[in-house]
Amino acid sequence: MIGTMITSIPSRLGVIIQDFQFCEGREKIELLIQYSESLPPLPEWLSGQKESMEAVPECMTPVFVQSEIQNGHMTFHFDVPAESPTVRGFAAIMKEGLDGSSAEDILRIPGDFSQQMGLHEVLTHQRLNGLSAILAHMKALAVKTLA
């Protein structure tokens, strides 16, 4: 499994995945909540511009994501309500683990990588579908970058 992470997942995200692999049960939720507290606010240029962001309607929580590219590297911005700490935590993980990656790197991430984190052990199937949808929308933004 580690070999797969090295070849298809950017190293910063790989480190986060390994942190989750060392956690058991409730510890995974606690780590996810810790990440939720680290999600930065939207940059000033995006404040009040939710309609210009990519909505993730598959998520029960209202999630919006936007990307920007500089020198071939993507940066992601998320708007997720504080009342949804698991989804917010996942968005924070995606931001921390993928900011600075190329669009090609984003497209290589397996859609079920959250299973490597063991999140399927502590989250409902419906919640996992929402997390997968966040990655799918990030990949759509990567495709737009390459077009």
DSSP file (Angstrom, degrees, kcal/mol; ACC not computed):
  #  RESIDUE AA STRUCTURE BP1 BP2  ACC     N-H-->O    O-->H-N    N-H-->O    O-->H-N    TCO  KAPPA ALPHA  PHI   PSI    X-CA   Y-CA   Z-CA
    1    1 A M     >        0   0    0      0, 0.0     4,-2.0     0, 0.0     5,-0.1   0.000 360.0 360.0 360.0 -39.1    0.0    0.0    0.0
    2    2 A I  H  >  +     0   0    0      1,-0.2     4,-2.3     2,-0.2     5,-0.2   0.901 360.0  55.5 -62.8 -39.4    2.8    2.4    0.8
    3    3 A G  H  > S+     0   0    0      1,-0.2     4,-1.7     2,-0.2    -1,-0.2   0.890 106.6  50.7 -59.7 -38.9    4.3    1.9   -2.7
    4    4 A T  H  > S+     0   0    0      1,-0.2     4,-2.3     2,-0.2     5,-0.3   0.906 108.9  51.6 -64.0 -42.0    1.0    2.9   -4.2
    5    5 A M  H  X S+     0   0    0     -4,-2.0     4,-2.0     1,-0.2    -2,-0.2   0.908 107.9  52.3 -62.5 -41.1    0.9    6.0   -2.1
    6    6 A I  H  < S+     0   0    0     -4,-2.3    -1,-0.2     1,-0.2    -2,-0.2   0.885 116.3  38.6 -64.3 -38.8    4.4    7.0   -3.2
    7    7 A T  H  < S+     0   0    0     -4,-1.7    -1,-0.2    -5,-0.2    -2,-0.2   0.776 129.9  24.5 -86.2 -25.8    3.6    6.7   -6.9
    8    8 A S  H  < S+     0   0    0     -4,-2.3    -3,-0.2    -5,-0.2    -2,-0.2   0.497 111.9  63.2-120.2  -2.9    0.1    8.1   -7.1
    9    9 A I  S  < S-     0   0    0     -4,-2.0    -1,-0.1    -5,-0.3     5,-0.1  -0.984  85.1-110.2-127.0 129.9   -0.3   10.4   -4.1
   10   10 A P    >>  -     0   0    0      0, 0.0     4,-2.3     0, 0.0     3,-0.5  -0.218  35.1-113.5 -54.8 147.0    1.7   13.6   -3.5
   11   11 A S  H 3> S+     0   0    0      1,-0.2     4,-2.1     2,-0.2     5,-0.2   0.834 113.0  54.3 -57.9 -39.5    4.1   13.2   -0.6
   12   12 A R  H 3> S+     0   0    0     85,-0.2     4,-1.5     1,-0.2    -1,-0.2   0.906 111.9  45.0 -64.1 -39.0    2.4   15.7    1.8
   13   13 A L  H <> S+     0   0    0     84,-0.8     4,-2.5    -3,-0.5    -1,-0.2   0.874 109.2  57.7 -69.3 -36.3   -0.9   13.9    1.4
   14   14 A G  H  X S+     0   0    0     -4,-2.3     4,-2.2     1,-0.2    -2,-0.2   0.882 104.4  51.1 -59.3 -39.8    1.0   10.6    1.9
   15   15 A V  H  X S+     0   0    0     -4,-2.1     4,-2.1     2,-0.2    -1,-0.2   0.908 109.9  49.5 -64.8 -41.9    2.3   11.7    5.3
   16   16 A I  H  X S+     0   0    0     -4,-1.5     4,-2.0     2,-0.2    -2,-0.2   0.916 109.3  52.3 -63.0 -43.0   -1.3   12.7    6.3
   17   17 A I  H  X S+     0   0    0     -4,-2.5     4,-2.0     1,-0.2    -1,-0.2   0.919 108.7  50.5 -58.9 -43.8   -2.5    9.3    5.2
   18   18 A Q  H  X S+     0   0    0     -4,-2.2     4,-1.4     1,-0.2    -1,-0.2   0.883 105.9  55.8 -63.8 -37.9    0.2    7.6    7.3
   19   19 A D  H  X S+     0   0    0     -4,-2.1     4,-0.5     1,-0.2     3,-0.3   0.915 109.7  46.7 -58.6 -42.6   -0.8    9.7   10.4
   20   20 A F  H >< S+     0   0    0     -4,-2.0     3,-0.9     1,-0.2    -1,-0.2   0.850 105.6  59.5 -68.5 -34.0   -4.4    8.4   10.0
   21   21 A Q  H 3< S+     0   0    0     -4,-2.0    -1,-0.2     1,-0.2    -2,-0.2   0.815 102.6  53.6 -64.5 -28.9   -3.1    4.8    9.6
   22   22 A F  H 3< S+     0   0    0     -4,-1.4    -1,-0.2    -3,-0.3    -2,-0.2   0.652  97.6  83.6 -78.9 -15.4   -1.5    5.0   13.0
   23   23 A C    <<  -     0   0    0     -3,-0.9     2,-0.4    -4,-0.5     3,-0.0  -0.537  66.9-150.2 -87.7 154.9   -4.8    6.1   14.6
   24   24 A E    >   -     0   0    0     -2,-0.2     3,-2.3     0, 0.0     4,-0.2  -0.973  46.9 -48.1-125.8 142.3   -7.5    3.7   15.8
   25   25 A G  T >> S+     0   0    0     -2,-0.4     3,-1.8     1,-0.3     4,-0.8  -0.040 129.4  15.8  46.3-122.3  -11.2    4.2   16.0
   26   26 A R  H 3> S+     0   0    0      1,-0.3     4,-2.4     2,-0.2    -1,-0.3   0.741 117.5  70.6 -56.9 -27.4  -12.2    7.4   17.7
   27   27 A E  H <> S+     0   0    0     -3,-2.3     4,-2.4     1,-0.2    -1,-0.3   0.852  93.8  56.7 -59.7 -34.2   -8.7    8.8   17.3
   28   28 A K  H <> S+     0   0    0     -3,-1.8     4,-2.3    -4,-0.2    -1,-0.2   0.917 108.0  46.5 -64.0 -43.0   -9.3    9.1   13.5
   29   29 A I  H  X S+     0   0    0     -4,-0.8     4,-2.4     2,-0.2    -2,-0.2   0.920 111.7  51.6 -64.3 -43.5  -12.4   11.3   14.2
   30   30 A E  H  X S+     0   0    0     -4,-2.4     4,-2.1     1,-0.2    -2,-0.2   0.896 110.7  47.9 -61.5 -40.4  -10.4   13.4   16.7
   31   31 A L  H  X S+     0   0    0     -4,-2.4     4,-2.3     2,-0.2    -1,-0.2   0.900 110.0  52.6 -66.8 -39.9   -7.6   13.9   14.1
   32   32 A L  H  X S+     0   0    0     -4,-2.3     4,-1.8     1,-0.2    -2,-0.2   0.905 109.8  48.9 -60.6 -41.7  -10.2   14.8   11.5
   33   33 A I  H  X S+     0   0    0     -4,-2.4     4,-1.3     2,-0.2    -1,-0.2   0.876 107.5  54.9 -66.7 -37.9  -11.7   17.4   13.8
   34   34 A Q  H  < S+     0   0    0     -4,-2.1     4,-0.5     1,-0.2     3,-0.4   0.926 108.3  48.9 -60.2 -43.1   -8.2   18.8   14.5
   35   35 A Y  H >X S+     0   0    0     -4,-2.3     3,-1.7     1,-0.2     4,-0.5   0.886 103.0  61.8 -62.7 -37.4   -7.7   19.3   10.8
   36   36 A S  H >< S+     0   0    0     -4,-1.8     3,-0.9     1,-0.3    -1,-0.2   0.847 100.0  55.0 -58.7 -32.8  -11.1   21.0   10.6
   37   37 A E  T 3< S+     0   0    0     -4,-1.3    -1,-0.3    -3,-0.4    -2,-0.2   0.656 104.0  55.7 -74.2 -15.2   -9.8   23.7   12.9
   38   38 A S  T <4 S+     0   0    0     -3,-1.7    -1,-0.2    -4,-0.5    -2,-0.2   0.492  73.2 117.7 -96.5  -3.6   -6.8   24.4   10.6
   39   39 A L    <<  -     0   0    0     -3,-0.9    53,-0.1    -4,-0.5    41,-0.0  -0.501  64.7-132.7 -66.3 118.9   -8.9   25.1    7.5
   40   40 A P        -     0   0    0      0, 0.0    38,-0.3     0, 0.0    -1,-0.1  -0.316  21.4-102.2 -71.3 155.3   -8.0   28.7    6.6
   41   41 A P        -     0   0    0      0, 0.0     3,-0.1     0, 0.0    38,-0.1  -0.251  51.6 -80.1 -66.8 164.4  -10.7   31.2    5.8
   42   42 A L        -     0   0    0      1,-0.1     5,-0.1    35,-0.1    37,-0.0  -0.345  54.7-100.8 -61.3 145.9  -11.3   32.1    2.1
   43   43 A P    >>  -     0   0    0      0, 0.0     3,-2.0     0, 0.0     4,-1.1  -0.311  36.3-105.3 -64.0 157.4   -8.9   34.6    0.8
   44   44 A E  G >4 S+     0   0    0      1,-0.3     3,-0.6     2,-0.2    -2,-0.1   0.845 119.1  60.4 -55.0 -38.0  -10.2   38.2    0.6
   45   45 A W  G 34 S+     0   0    0      1,-0.2    -1,-0.3     3,-0.0    -3,-0.0   0.695 110.5  42.3 -67.3 -17.0  -10.6   38.0   -3.2
   46   46 A L  G X4 S+     0   0    0     -3,-2.0     3,-2.4     2,-0.0    -1,-0.2   0.561  83.1 118.2-103.3 -11.3  -13.1   35.1   -2.8
   47   47 A S  T << S+     0   0    0     -4,-1.1    -3,-0.0    -3,-0.6     0, 0.0  -0.340  89.5   7.6 -58.7 130.0  -15.0   36.4    0.2
   48   48 A G  T 3  S+     0   0    0      1,-0.1    -1,-0.3    -2,-0.0     3,-0.2   0.633 105.5 102.5  73.5  13.5  -18.7   36.8   -0.8
   49   49 A Q    X   +     0   0    0     -3,-2.4     3,-2.2     1,-0.1     4,-0.4  -0.054  29.9 132.2-117.4  31.1  -18.0   35.1   -4.2
   50   50 A K  G >   +     0   0    0      1,-0.3     3,-1.7     2,-0.2    -1,-0.1   0.831  67.3  64.5 -53.4 -34.8  -19.5   31.7   -3.4
   51   51 A E  G 3  S+     0   0    0      1,-0.3    -1,-0.3    -3,-0.2     4,-0.1   0.734  99.7  52.9 -64.8 -19.8  -21.4   31.7   -6.7
   52   52 A S  G <  S+     0   0    0     -3,-2.2    -1,-0.3    -6,-0.1    -2,-0.2   0.521  96.8  88.3 -90.1  -5.4  -18.1   31.7   -8.6
   53   53 A M  S <  S-     0   0    0     -3,-1.7     2,-0.6    -4,-0.4    13,-0.2  -0.519  90.2 -99.1 -91.6 160.3  -16.8   28.7   -6.7
   54   54 A E  E     -A   65   0A   0     11,-2.9    11,-2.7    -2,-0.2     2,-0.2  -0.685  39.4-144.2 -78.1 117.4  -17.3   25.0   -7.6
   55   55 A A  E     -A   64   0A   0     -2,-0.6     9,-0.2     9,-0.2     3,-0.1  -0.543   4.6-147.9 -80.7 149.9  -20.2   23.6   -5.6
   56   56 A V    >   +     0   0    0      7,-2.3     3,-1.6    -2,-0.2     7,-0.4  -0.741  23.4 171.9-115.7  79.5  -20.1   20.0   -4.4
   57   57 A P  T 3   +     0   0    0      0, 0.0    -1,-0.1     0, 0.0    73,-0.0   0.698  69.2  70.7 -67.2 -18.7  -23.9   19.2   -4.4
   58   58 A E  T 3  S+     0   0    0     -3,-0.1     2,-0.3    72,-0.1    72,-0.1   0.724  85.2  84.1 -69.1 -19.7  -23.2   15.5   -3.7
   59   59 A C  S <  S-     0   0    0     -3,-1.6     4,-0.2    71,-0.2    68,-0.1  -0.652  76.1-143.3 -83.3 137.3  -22.2   16.5   -0.2
   60   60 A M  S    S+     0   0    0     -2,-0.3    -1,-0.1    66,-0.1    67,-0.0   0.821  90.5  70.3 -66.6 -30.1  -25.0   16.9    2.3
   61   61 A T  S    S-     0   0    0      1,-0.1     2,-0.9    -5,-0.0    -2,-0.2  -0.668 103.5-106.0 -83.7 139.9  -23.0   19.8    3.8
   62   62 A P        +     0   0    0      0, 0.0     2,-0.4     0, 0.0    -2,-0.1  -0.575  50.8 177.1 -70.0 108.9  -22.7   22.9    1.6
   63   63 A V        -     0   0    0     -2,-0.9    -7,-2.3    -7,-0.4     2,-0.4  -0.939  12.2-176.8-118.2 135.5  -19.2   22.6    0.2
   64   64 A F  E     -AB  55  79A   0     15,-1.6    15,-2.5    -2,-0.4     2,-0.4  -0.993   3.0-173.1-131.1 139.3  -17.6   25.0   -2.2
   65   65 A V  E     -AB  54  78A   0    -11,-2.7   -11,-2.9    -2,-0.4     2,-0.3  -0.982   4.6-179.6-133.9 144.7  -14.1   24.7   -3.7
   66   66 A Q  E     - B   0  77A   0     11,-2.3    11,-2.9    -2,-0.4     2,-0.3  -0.976   8.8-159.5-138.2 149.9  -12.0   27.0   -5.9
   67   67 A S  E     - B   0  76A   0     -2,-0.3     2,-0.3     9,-0.2     9,-0.2  -0.913   6.3-169.9-128.1 158.2   -8.6   26.6   -7.3
   68   68 A E  E     - B   0  75A   0      7,-2.1     7,-2.5    -2,-0.3     2,-0.4  -0.968  13.7-143.5-139.1 157.0   -5.9   28.9   -8.7
   69   69 A I  E     + B   0  74A   0     -2,-0.3     2,-0.4     5,-0.2     5,-0.2  -0.978  17.3 174.7-128.0 135.0   -2.8   28.0  -10.5
   70   70 A Q  E >  S- B   0  73A   0      3,-2.5     3,-2.1    -2,-0.4    -2,-0.0  -0.987  75.1 -13.3-137.6 127.4    0.6   29.7  -10.3
   71   71 A N  T 3  S-     0   0    0     -2,-0.4     3,-0.1     1,-0.3    -1,-0.1   0.845 129.0 -53.1  51.7  38.9    3.7   28.4  -12.1
   72   72 A G  T 3  S+     0   0    0      1,-0.2     2,-0.4    30,-0.0    31,-0.4   0.531 115.1 114.4  79.2   6.0    2.0   25.1  -12.8
   73   73 A H  E <   -B   70   0A   0     -3,-2.1    -3,-2.5    29,-0.1     2,-0.3  -0.925  57.7-137.1-115.8 135.8    1.0   24.5   -9.2
   74   74 A M  E     -BC  69 101A   0     27,-3.5    26,-3.7    -2,-0.4    27,-0.5  -0.647  12.5-167.0 -92.9 145.0   -2.5   24.4   -7.9
   75   75 A T  E     -B   68   0A   0     -7,-2.5    -7,-2.1    -2,-0.3     2,-0.3  -0.995  12.9-151.0-126.0 135.6   -3.8   26.0   -4.7
   76   76 A F  E     -B   67   0A   0     -2,-0.4     2,-0.4    -9,-0.2    -9,-0.2  -0.837   8.0-164.7-112.0 145.9   -7.3   25.1   -3.4
   77   77 A H  E     -B   66   0A   0    -11,-2.9   -11,-2.3    -2,-0.3     2,-0.4  -0.994  11.1-164.7-128.1 134.6   -9.7   27.2   -1.3
   78   78 A F  E     -B   65   0A   0     -2,-0.4     2,-0.5   -38,-0.3   -13,-0.2  -0.918  16.7-161.7-123.2 145.2  -12.7   25.7    0.5
   79   79 A D  E     +B   64   0A   0    -15,-2.5   -15,-1.6    -2,-0.4    -2,-0.0  -0.953  30.0 153.4-122.5 108.8  -15.8   27.1    2.1
   80   80 A V        -     0   0    0     -2,-0.5   -17,-0.1   -17,-0.2    -2,-0.1  -1.000  46.6-107.3-136.4 130.9  -17.3   24.5    4.5
   81   81 A P    >   -     0   0    0      0, 0.0     3,-1.8     0, 0.0     7,-0.2  -0.260  19.7-129.1 -60.7 143.3  -19.4   25.4    7.5
   82   82 A A  T 3  S+     0   0    0      1,-0.3     6,-0.1     6,-0.1   -46,-0.0   0.742 105.4  72.0 -61.9 -23.2  -17.8   25.1   10.9
   83   83 A E  T 3  S+     0   0    0      1,-0.2    -1,-0.3     2,-0.1     0, 0.0   0.500  91.2  61.2 -72.5  -2.8  -20.9   23.0   12.0
   84   84 A S    <>  +     0   0    0     -3,-1.8     4,-2.8     1,-0.1     5,-0.3  -0.631  62.9 166.1-122.4  71.6  -19.6   20.1    9.8
   85   85 A P  H  > S+     0   0    0      0, 0.0     4,-2.4     0, 0.0   -49,-0.1   0.803  71.9  53.0 -64.8 -30.6  -16.2   19.3   11.3
   86   86 A T  H  > S+     0   0    0      2,-0.2     4,-2.1     1,-0.2     5,-0.1   0.944 115.7  39.5 -70.4 -43.4  -15.7   15.9    9.5
   87   87 A V  H  > S+     0   0    0      2,-0.2     4,-2.4     1,-0.2    -1,-0.2   0.911 117.1  50.4 -68.7 -41.8  -16.2   17.4    6.1
   88   88 A R  H  X S+     0   0    0     -4,-2.8     4,-2.3    -7,-0.2    -2,-0.2   0.893 109.8  51.8 -61.6 -39.8  -14.3   20.6    7.0
   89   89 A G  H  X S+     0   0    0     -4,-2.4     4,-2.3    -5,-0.3    -2,-0.2   0.906 108.8  49.8 -63.9 -41.7  -11.5   18.4    8.3
   90   90 A F  H  X S+     0   0    0     -4,-2.1     4,-2.5     2,-0.2    -2,-0.2   0.912 110.1  50.8 -63.7 -41.6  -11.4   16.4    5.0
   91   91 A A  H  X S+     0   0    0     -4,-2.4     4,-2.5     1,-0.2    -2,-0.2   0.905 109.8  50.8 -61.2 -41.0  -11.3   19.7    3.1
   92   92 A A  H  X S+     0   0    0     -4,-2.3     4,-2.9     2,-0.2     5,-0.2   0.893 109.7  50.5 -63.9 -39.2   -8.4   20.9    5.3
   93   93 A I  H  X S+     0   0    0     -4,-2.3     4,-3.1     2,-0.2     5,-0.2   0.927 110.8  48.9 -62.8 -44.7   -6.5   17.6    4.6
   94   94 A M  H  X S+     0   0    0     -4,-2.5     4,-1.8     2,-0.2     5,-0.3   0.910 113.6  46.9 -63.0 -41.6   -7.0   18.1    0.9
   95   95 A K  H  X S+     0   0    0     -4,-2.5     4,-2.3     2,-0.2    -2,-0.2   0.965 117.5  41.1 -63.5 -52.4   -5.8   21.6    1.1
   96   96 A E  H  < S+     0   0    0     -4,-2.9    -2,-0.2     1,-0.2    -1,-0.2   0.900 120.8  43.3 -63.6 -41.1   -2.8   20.8    3.2
   97   97 A G  H  < S+     0   0    0     -4,-3.1   -84,-0.8    -5,-0.2   -85,-0.2   0.722 125.2  29.9 -79.4 -21.4   -1.9   17.7    1.3
   98   98 A L  H >< S+     0   0    0     -4,-1.8     3,-2.4    -5,-0.2   -24,-0.2   0.620  80.2 115.0-118.8 -15.8   -2.5   18.9   -2.3
   99   99 A D  T 3< S+     0   0    0     -4,-2.3   -24,-0.2    -5,-0.3     3,-0.1  -0.352  85.6  26.8 -56.5 134.3   -1.7   22.7   -2.4
  100  100 A G  T 3  S+     0   0    0    -26,-3.7    -1,-0.3     1,-0.3   -25,-0.1   0.382  94.6 126.4  92.1  -3.2    1.3   23.1   -4.6
  101  101 A S  B <   -C   74   0A   0     -3,-2.4   -27,-3.5   -27,-0.5    -1,-0.3  -0.470  62.2-112.7 -82.7 158.2    0.6   20.0   -6.6
  102  102 A S     >  -     0   0    0    -29,-0.2     4,-1.9    -2,-0.1     5,-0.2  -0.462  27.2-110.8 -81.8 162.8    0.3   20.0  -10.4
  103  103 A A  H  > S+     0   0    0    -31,-0.4     4,-2.1     1,-0.2     5,-0.1   0.879 121.2  55.6 -59.9 -37.8   -3.0   19.3  -12.1
  104  104 A E  H  > S+     0   0    0      1,-0.2     4,-1.1     2,-0.2    -1,-0.2   0.896 105.4  51.8 -62.5 -40.3   -1.5   16.0  -13.3
  105  105 A D  H  4 S+     0   0    0      1,-0.2     4,-0.5     2,-0.2     3,-0.5   0.911 108.9  50.6 -61.5 -42.5   -0.7   15.0   -9.7
  106  106 A I  H >< S+     0   0    0     -4,-1.9     3,-1.2     1,-0.2    -2,-0.2   0.913 108.1  52.6 -62.2 -42.9   -4.3   15.8   -8.7
  107  107 A L  H 3< S+     0   0    0     -4,-2.1    -1,-0.2     1,-0.2    -2,-0.2   0.731 103.3  58.6 -68.1 -22.1   -5.7   13.6  -11.5
  108  108 A R  T 3< S+     0   0    0     -4,-1.1    -1,-0.2    -3,-0.5    -2,-0.2   0.577  77.4 110.4 -83.3  -9.4   -3.6   10.6  -10.4
  109  109 A I  S <  S-     0   0    0     -3,-1.2  -100,-0.1    -4,-0.5     2,-0.1  -0.499  76.7-116.7 -70.8 126.9   -5.0   10.4   -6.9
  110  110 A P    >   -     0   0    0      0, 0.0     3,-1.7     0, 0.0     4,-0.2  -0.386  16.1-129.0 -63.6 139.1   -7.2    7.3   -6.5
  111  111 A G  T 3  S+     0   0    0      1,-0.3     3,-0.3     2,-0.1    24,-0.1   0.728 107.1  47.8 -61.5 -22.9  -10.8    8.1   -5.8
  112  112 A D  T >   +     0   0    0      1,-0.2     3,-2.2     2,-0.1     4,-0.5   0.065  69.6 122.6-106.6  24.7  -10.9    5.8   -2.8
  113  113 A F  T X>  +     0   0    0     -3,-1.7     3,-1.2     1,-0.3     4,-0.7   0.763  62.1  73.3 -60.3 -23.3   -7.7    7.0   -1.2
  114  114 A S  H 3>>S+     0   0    0     -3,-0.3     5,-1.8     1,-0.3     4,-0.5   0.750  86.4  65.3 -63.7 -20.6   -9.6    7.8    2.0
  115  115 A Q  H X45S+     0   0    0     -3,-2.2     3,-0.9     1,-0.2    -1,-0.3   0.855  93.5  59.0 -66.8 -33.6   -9.8    4.0    2.6
  116  116 A Q  H <45S+     0   0    0     -3,-1.2    -1,-0.2    -4,-0.5    -2,-0.2   0.806 103.8  52.6 -62.9 -27.1   -6.1    4.0    3.0
  117  117 A M  H 3<5S-     0   0    0     -4,-0.7    -1,-0.3    -3,-0.3    -2,-0.2   0.641 114.2-121.7 -80.2 -16.0   -6.7    6.5    5.9
  118  118 A G  T X<5 +     0   0    0     -3,-0.9     3,-1.6    -4,-0.5     4,-0.4   0.646  68.7 137.9  82.5  16.3   -9.2    4.0    7.4
  119  119 A L  G >>< +     0   0    0     -5,-1.8     4,-2.0     1,-0.3     3,-1.3   0.783  61.6  69.1 -66.6 -25.0  -12.0    6.6    7.3
  120  120 A H  G 34 S+     0   0    0     -6,-0.3    -1,-0.3     1,-0.3    -5,-0.1   0.704  93.1  60.7 -64.4 -17.3  -14.4    3.8    6.1
  121  121 A E  G <4 S+     0   0    0     -3,-1.6    -1,-0.3     1,-0.1    -2,-0.2   0.714 118.8  23.6 -79.0 -21.3  -14.0    2.4    9.6
  122  122 A V  T <4 S+     0   0    0     -3,-1.3     2,-0.3    -4,-0.4    -2,-0.2   0.507 112.1  66.7-126.1  -8.2  -15.4    5.5   11.3
  123  123 A L  S  < S-     0   0    0     -4,-2.0     2,-0.0     1,-0.0   -94,-0.0  -0.857  80.4-106.9-118.0 153.5  -17.6    7.3    8.8
  124  124 A T     >  -     0   0    0     -2,-0.3     4,-2.4     1,-0.1     5,-0.2  -0.301  30.4-112.8 -71.4 160.3  -20.9    6.4    7.2
  125  125 A H  H  > S+     0   0    0      1,-0.2     4,-2.2     2,-0.2     5,-0.2   0.888 118.8  54.6 -59.5 -40.1  -21.0    5.4    3.5
  126  126 A Q  H  > S+     0   0    0      1,-0.2     4,-1.6     2,-0.2    -1,-0.2   0.909 108.7  47.4 -61.9 -42.8  -23.0    8.5    2.8
  127  127 A R  H  > S+     0   0    0      1,-0.2     4,-2.0     2,-0.2    -1,-0.2   0.901 110.2  52.8 -65.9 -40.7  -20.3   10.7    4.3
  128  128 A L  H  X S+     0   0    0     -4,-2.4     4,-2.4     1,-0.2    -1,-0.2   0.871 105.3  55.3 -62.9 -36.9  -17.6    8.8    2.4
  129  129 A N  H  X S+     0   0    0     -4,-2.2     4,-2.0     1,-0.2    -1,-0.2   0.903 107.2  50.5 -61.3 -40.3  -19.5    9.5   -0.8
  130  130 A G  H  X S+     0   0    0     -4,-1.6     4,-1.7     2,-0.2    -2,-0.2   0.899 109.4  50.2 -63.5 -40.9  -19.4   13.2    0.0
  131  131 A L  H  X S+     0   0    0     -4,-2.0     4,-1.7     1,-0.2    -2,-0.2   0.904 110.1  50.2 -65.2 -40.5  -15.7   13.1    0.6
  132  132 A S  H  X S+     0   0    0     -4,-2.4     4,-2.3     1,-0.2    -1,-0.2   0.876 107.2  55.6 -62.9 -36.5  -15.1   11.3   -2.7
  133  133 A A  H  X S+     0   0    0     -4,-2.0     4,-2.4     2,-0.2    -1,-0.2   0.864 102.1  56.3 -65.8 -35.6  -17.2   14.0   -4.4
  134  134 A I  H  X S+     0   0    0     -4,-1.7     4,-2.0     1,-0.2    -1,-0.2   0.951 109.7  45.4 -60.5 -47.7  -14.9   16.7   -3.0
  135  135 A L  H  X S+     0   0    0     -4,-1.7     4,-2.5     1,-0.2    -2,-0.2   0.903 110.2  55.1 -61.4 -40.9  -12.0   15.0   -4.7
  136  136 A A  H  X S+     0   0    0     -4,-2.3     4,-2.0     1,-0.2    -1,-0.2   0.897 109.1  47.0 -60.2 -40.3  -14.0   14.5   -7.9
  137  137 A H  H  X S+     0   0    0     -4,-2.4     4,-2.0     2,-0.2    -1,-0.2   0.854 109.9  53.0 -71.5 -33.4  -14.7   18.3   -8.0
  138  138 A M  H  X S+     0   0    0     -4,-2.0     4,-1.9     2,-0.2    -2,-0.2   0.901 109.3  50.0 -65.3 -39.1  -11.0   19.0   -7.3
  139  139 A K  H  X S+     0   0    0     -4,-2.5     4,-2.5     2,-0.2    -2,-0.2   0.885 106.7  54.8 -65.1 -38.1  -10.1   16.8  -10.3
  140  140 A A  H  X S+     0   0    0     -4,-2.0     4,-2.1     1,-0.2    -1,-0.2   0.903 108.0  49.3 -61.3 -40.3  -12.7   18.6  -12.4
  141  141 A L  H  X S+     0   0    0     -4,-2.0     4,-1.7     2,-0.2    -1,-0.2   0.876 109.4  52.5 -65.5 -36.1  -10.9   21.9  -11.6
  142  142 A A  H  X S+     0   0    0     -4,-1.9     4,-1.7     2,-0.2    -2,-0.2   0.905 107.7  51.2 -64.8 -41.2   -7.6   20.2  -12.5
  143  143 A V  H  X S+     0   0    0     -4,-2.5     4,-1.3     1,-0.2    -2,-0.2   0.915 108.2  51.9 -61.9 -42.8   -9.0   19.2  -15.9
  144  144 A K  H  < S+     0   0    0     -4,-2.1    -1,-0.2     1,-0.2    -2,-0.2   0.868 106.6  55.0 -60.8 -36.1  -10.1   22.8  -16.5
  145  145 A T  H  < S+     0   0    0     -4,-1.7    -1,-0.2     1,-0.2    -2,-0.2   0.880 109.6  46.0 -63.9 -37.9   -6.6   23.9  -15.7
  146  146 A L  H  <        0   0    0     -4,-1.7    -1,-0.2     1,-0.2    -2,-0.2   0.695 360.0 360.0 -79.2 -19.2   -5.2   21.6  -18.3
  147  147 A A     <        0   0    0     -4,-1.3    -1,-0.2    -3,-0.2    -2,-0.1   0.486 360.0 360.0 -70.7 360.0   -7.7   22.6  -21.0
